Amino acid sequence: MIGTTEIIVIALVIFVLFGARSIPKFAKSLGQAKGEFEKGFKEGKKEEEKEEDKKD
């Protein structure tokens, strides 16, 4: 498991490599990807529930 110290070191390395300007863009893209993943997961779960209801 990753501890707090490791997360801080990783964040600092990302900050140094990508610079302050690109981090907000990266965070926005990461948030959008997470949202799309959750949306797809919910849709898949709904379809699975519909199929289960049809079987019963």
C-alpha positions as CSV (number, residue, x, y, z in Angstrom):
1,M,0.0,0.0,0.0
2,I,1.2,3.5,-0.8
3,G,1.8,5.7,2.2
4,T,1.5,9.5,2.6
5,T,5.2,10.1,2.1
6,E,5.2,8.2,-1.2
7,I,2.2,10.2,-2.5
8,I,4.0,13.4,-1.7
9,V,7.2,12.3,-3.5
10,I,5.2,11.2,-6.5
11,A,3.3,14.6,-6.6
12,L,6.5,16.5,-6.4
13,V,8.1,14.5,-9.2
14,I,5.0,15.1,-11.4
15,F,5.2,18.8,-10.6
16,V,8.8,19.0,-11.6
17,L,8.4,16.9,-14.8
18,F,5.2,18.5,-16.1
19,G,5.3,22.0,-14.6
20,A,2.6,24.0,-12.9
21,R,0.8,24.9,-16.0
22,S,0.0,21.4,-17.3
23,I,-1.1,19.9,-13.9
24,P,-4.6,21.5,-13.9
25,K,-5.2,20.2,-17.5
26,F,-4.0,16.7,-16.4
27,A,-6.3,16.8,-13.4
28,K,-9.2,17.9,-15.5
29,S,-8.6,15.1,-18.0
30,L,-8.3,12.6,-15.2
31,G,-11.6,13.7,-13.6
32,Q,-13.4,13.5,-16.9
33,A,-12.0,10.0,-17.5
34,K,-13.1,8.9,-14.1
35,G,-16.6,10.3,-14.7
36,E,-16.9,8.5,-18.0
37,F,-15.7,5.2,-16.4
38,E,-18.3,5.5,-13.6
39,K,-21.1,6.4,-16.2
40,G,-20.2,3.3,-18.3
41,F,-20.1,1.1,-15.2
42,K,-23.5,2.3,-14.1
43,E,-25.0,1.7,-17.5
44,G,-23.5,-1.8,-17.6
45,K,-25.0,-2.5,-14.2
46,K,-28.4,-1.3,-15.3
47,E,-28.3,-3.5,-18.4
48,E,-27.3,-6.5,-16.3
49,E,-30.2,-5.9,-13.9
50,K,-32.6,-5.7,-16.9
51,E,-31.4,-9.0,-18.2
52,E,-31.8,-10.6,-14.7
53,D,-35.4,-9.3,-14.6
54,K,-36.2,-10.8,-18.0
55,K,-34.9,-14.2,-16.8
56,D,-37.2,-14.2,-13.8
